[in-house]
Amino acid sequence: MTVTLLNAAATPENSMGWMAFLMQKYANLFWEGTWITLYVAVIGTLLGFVLGYVVGIVQDIVISKEDHLVKKIIYHIMKKVAWVYVEIFRGTPMIVQGMIIYYGLHQADVKITSITAGILVTLLNTGSYMSETVRGGIKSIETGQREGALALGMSPVSAMLNVILPQAFKNIMPEMANTFLSNIKMTSVLNVIGVSELFMTAKTAGSTYYKYFEAYLVIAVIYLVLCFVFNRLFMLLEKKLAGKQEYVLAAEYMDNQ
């Protein structure tokens, strides 16, 4: 009788109690899931940004009539490959991409861990969406900026790296932040290939006591906190990049003297 009373007393009586119980009992598991979620999201997103910039620049290449025939052919091939890549990864779900890449590589006798496959899927998916964002950011810069840089003797590559991209970066910063926050949440689909991220953690913790609702509430709070914190950090970065808003034009300054 005593044992029965103790077990009853130890059992939480409501959802909040079960949430606290699961967080305490599986604290290490939730921490590990949070770490893996951030690891896959951060590495995959950063590499995806690099890939997106490269693909976006390739898509923005202007093929002129004066270019050599070989150069034209190479540019056409690069632009076509970039177009096919973007269409495939923007036109298919990330969960399907994960299954194809992970099991496809294993079927081809390429040994890859689930976490590595998750990072690969994240970076390829991010790159496809970021390439369009980068291309749009480049298009938002006035053509006079490029023409002026070329008139000063800069090569097209130097003009792109030193004049166009720094300005485009500020314009696409909000979209980069949104992409990263989305990737934090989208890592949840990678549980289908065995990545032990937050969703997999909740599934494991909830299955022990059949308290899936409470377990998923726990990770919902964790996701919310992560996105809130990183969103504020990106807002601070945007404000830093924007610079000071209070300034006086040189012409106005001279008129006031």
ZIFENVEN-V528192 format. One record per pair of residues at least 4 apart in sequence whose ideal C-beta (glycine too) atoms are under 7 Angstrom apart, sorted by the first residue. I is the first residue (numbers start at 0). GAP is how many residues later the second one is. D is the distance in whole Angstrom. If there is no record, write none. Layout:
I & GAP & D
I & GAP & D
This chain:
0 & 4 & 7
1 & 4 & 6
2 & 4 & 6
3 & 4 & 6
4 & 4 & 6
5 & 4 & 6
6 & 4 & 7
11 & 5 & 3
11 & 6 & 4
11 & 9 & 5
12 & 4 & 6
14 & 4 & 6
14 & 198 & 7
14 & 199 & 5
15 & 4 & 7
16 & 4 & 6
17 & 4 & 6
17 & 193 & 5
17 & 196 & 4
18 & 4 & 6
18 & 195 & 5
18 & 198 & 6
18 & 199 & 5
19 & 4 & 6
20 & 4 & 6
21 & 4 & 6
21 & 183 & 5
21 & 189 & 7
21 & 192 & 6
21 & 193 & 6
21 & 196 & 6
22 & 4 & 6
22 & 7 & 7
22 & 195 & 6
25 & 4 & 6
25 & 179 & 4
26 & 4 & 6
27 & 4 & 6
28 & 4 & 6
28 & 172 & 5
28 & 175 & 7
28 & 176 & 6
29 & 4 & 6
29 & 171 & 6
29 & 188 & 7
29 & 192 & 7
30 & 4 & 6
31 & 4 & 6
31 & 164 & 7
32 & 4 & 6
32 & 163 & 6
32 & 164 & 6
32 & 165 & 4
32 & 167 & 7
32 & 168 & 3
33 & 4 & 6
33 & 164 & 6
33 & 188 & 6
34 & 4 & 6
35 & 4 & 6
35 & 79 & 7
35 & 159 & 7
35 & 160 & 6
35 & 161 & 5
36 & 4 & 6
36 & 147 & 6
36 & 150 & 5
36 & 160 & 4
36 & 161 & 5
37 & 4 & 6
38 & 4 & 6
39 & 4 & 6
39 & 75 & 6
39 & 78 & 5
39 & 79 & 6
39 & 82 & 6
39 & 147 & 5
39 & 150 & 7
39 & 155 & 7
39 & 157 & 7
40 & 4 & 6
40 & 81 & 7
40 & 139 & 7
40 & 142 & 5
40 & 143 & 5
40 & 146 & 5
41 & 4 & 6
42 & 4 & 6
42 & 76 & 5
43 & 4 & 6
43 & 75 & 5
43 & 78 & 3
43 & 79 & 5
43 & 82 & 6
43 & 139 & 6
44 & 4 & 6
44 & 77 & 7
44 & 81 & 5
44 & 134 & 7
44 & 135 & 5
44 & 138 & 5
45 & 4 & 7
46 & 4 & 6
46 & 76 & 4
47 & 4 & 6
47 & 74 & 6
47 & 75 & 4
47 & 78 & 3
47 & 79 & 5
47 & 82 & 6
48 & 4 & 6
48 & 77 & 7
48 & 81 & 6
48 & 127 & 7
49 & 4 & 7
50 & 4 & 6
50 & 72 & 6
50 & 76 & 3
51 & 4 & 6
51 & 74 & 6
51 & 75 & 4
51 & 78 & 3
51 & 79 & 5
51 & 81 & 7
51 & 82 & 6
52 & 4 & 6
52 & 81 & 5
53 & 4 & 6
54 & 4 & 6
54 & 27 & 5
54 & 30 & 7
54 & 31 & 7
54 & 72 & 6
54 & 76 & 4
55 & 4 & 6
55 & 74 & 7
55 & 75 & 4
55 & 78 & 3
55 & 79 & 5
55 & 82 & 7
56 & 103 & 6
57 & 20 & 5
57 & 21 & 6
57 & 24 & 5
58 & 20 & 6
58 & 23 & 5
58 & 72 & 6
58 & 76 & 5
59 & 75 & 6
59 & 78 & 5
60 & 14 & 5
60 & 18 & 6
62 & 4 & 6
62 & 9 & 6
62 & 12 & 5
66 & 4 & 5
66 & 5 & 5
67 & 4 & 7
68 & 4 & 6
69 & 4 & 6
70 & 4 & 6
71 & 4 & 6
72 & 4 & 6
73 & 4 & 6
74 & 4 & 6
75 & 4 & 6
76 & 4 & 6
77 & 4 & 6
78 & 4 & 6
79 & 4 & 6
80 & 4 & 6
81 & 4 & 6
81 & 49 & 7
82 & 4 & 6
83 & 4 & 6
84 & 4 & 6
84 & 43 & 6
85 & 4 & 6
85 & 42 & 5
85 & 45 & 6
85 & 46 & 7
86 & 4 & 6
87 & 4 & 6
88 & 8 & 7
88 & 35 & 6
88 & 36 & 6
88 & 39 & 4
89 & 38 & 5
89 & 39 & 6
91 & 4 & 5
91 & 5 & 6
93 & 4 & 6
93 & 27 & 6
93 & 31 & 5
93 & 92 & 6
93 & 95 & 5
94 & 4 & 7
94 & 94 & 4
94 & 97 & 6
95 & 4 & 6
96 & 4 & 6
96 & 24 & 5
96 & 28 & 6
97 & 4 & 6
97 & 19 & 7
97 & 20 & 7
97 & 23 & 5
97 & 91 & 7
97 & 92 & 6
97 & 94 & 6
97 & 95 & 5
98 & 4 & 6
98 & 93 & 6
98 & 94 & 7
99 & 4 & 5
100 & 4 & 6
100 & 16 & 6
100 & 19 & 6
100 & 20 & 6
101 & 4 & 7
101 & 10 & 7
101 & 12 & 7
101 & 15 & 4
101 & 91 & 4
102 & 4 & 6
103 & 4 & 6
104 & 5 & 4
104 & 7 & 5
105 & 4 & 7
111 & 4 & 5
111 & 5 & 5
112 & 4 & 7
113 & 4 & 6
113 & 79 & 5
113 & 80 & 4
113 & 81 & 5
114 & 4 & 7
114 & 80 & 6
115 & 4 & 6
116 & 4 & 6
116 & 76 & 6
117 & 4 & 6
117 & 69 & 7
117 & 72 & 4
117 & 75 & 7
117 & 77 & 4
118 & 4 & 6
119 & 4 & 6
120 & 4 & 6
120 & 69 & 7
121 & 4 & 6
121 & 61 & 6
122 & 4 & 6
123 & 4 & 7
124 & 4 & 7
125 & 4 & 6
125 & 53 & 6
125 & 57 & 6
126 & 4 & 6
128 & 4 & 7
128 & 50 & 6
129 & 4 & 6
129 & 49 & 6
130 & 4 & 6
131 & 4 & 6
132 & 4 & 6
132 & 39 & 5
132 & 42 & 5
133 & 4 & 6
133 & 34 & 7
133 & 38 & 6
134 & 4 & 6
135 & 4 & 6
136 & 31 & 4
136 & 34 & 5
136 & 35 & 4
137 & 26 & 6
137 & 30 & 5
139 & 28 & 7
139 & 31 & 5
140 & 4 & 5
140 & 23 & 5
140 & 26 & 5
140 & 27 & 6
142 & 4 & 6
143 & 4 & 6
144 & 4 & 7
144 & 18 & 6
144 & 19 & 6
144 & 22 & 7
145 & 4 & 6
145 & 13 & 6
145 & 18 & 6
146 & 4 & 6
147 & 4 & 7
148 & 5 & 4
148 & 10 & 4
148 & 14 & 4
149 & 4 & 6
149 & 6 & 7
149 & 9 & 6
153 & 4 & 4
153 & 5 & 4
154 & 4 & 7
155 & 4 & 6
156 & 4 & 6
157 & 4 & 6
158 & 4 & 5
158 & 5 & 6
159 & 4 & 5
159 & 5 & 6
160 & 4 & 6
163 & 4 & 6
164 & 4 & 6
167 & 4 & 6
168 & 4 & 6
169 & 71 & 5
171 & 4 & 6
172 & 4 & 7
172 & 65 & 5
172 & 68 & 6
173 & 4 & 6
173 & 64 & 7
174 & 4 & 6
175 & 4 & 7
176 & 4 & 6
176 & 54 & 7
176 & 57 & 4
177 & 4 & 6
178 & 4 & 6
179 & 4 & 7
179 & 50 & 7
180 & 46 & 5
180 & 49 & 6
180 & 50 & 6
181 & 4 & 6
182 & 4 & 7
183 & 39 & 7
183 & 42 & 6
183 & 43 & 6
184 & 38 & 6
186 & 10 & 5
187 & 9 & 6
187 & 10 & 7
187 & 11 & 4
189 & 5 & 4
189 & 7 & 6
190 & 4 & 6
190 & 6 & 6
190 & 8 & 5
190 & 9 & 4
194 & 5 & 7
195 & 4 & 5
195 & 5 & 7
197 & 4 & 6
197 & 21 & 4
197 & 24 & 6
197 & 25 & 7
198 & 4 & 6
198 & 20 & 7
199 & 4 & 6
200 & 4 & 6
200 & 18 & 7
201 & 4 & 6
201 & 13 & 4
201 & 14 & 5
201 & 16 & 7
201 & 17 & 4
202 & 4 & 6
204 & 10 & 5
205 & 5 & 5
205 & 6 & 4
205 & 9 & 3
205 & 10 & 7
210 & 4 & 6
211 & 4 & 6
212 & 4 & 6
213 & 4 & 7
215 & 4 & 6
216 & 4 & 7
217 & 4 & 7
218 & 4 & 6
219 & 4 & 6
220 & 4 & 6
221 & 4 & 6
222 & 4 & 6
223 & 4 & 6
224 & 4 & 6
225 & 4 & 6
226 & 4 & 6
227 & 4 & 7
228 & 4 & 7
229 & 4 & 6
230 & 4 & 6
231 & 4 & 7
232 & 4 & 6
233 & 4 & 6
234 & 4 & 6
235 & 4 & 6
236 & 4 & 6
237 & 4 & 6
247 & 4 & 5
247 & 5 & 5
248 & 4 & 7
249 & 4 & 6
250 & 4 & 7
251 & 4 & 6
252 & 4 & 7
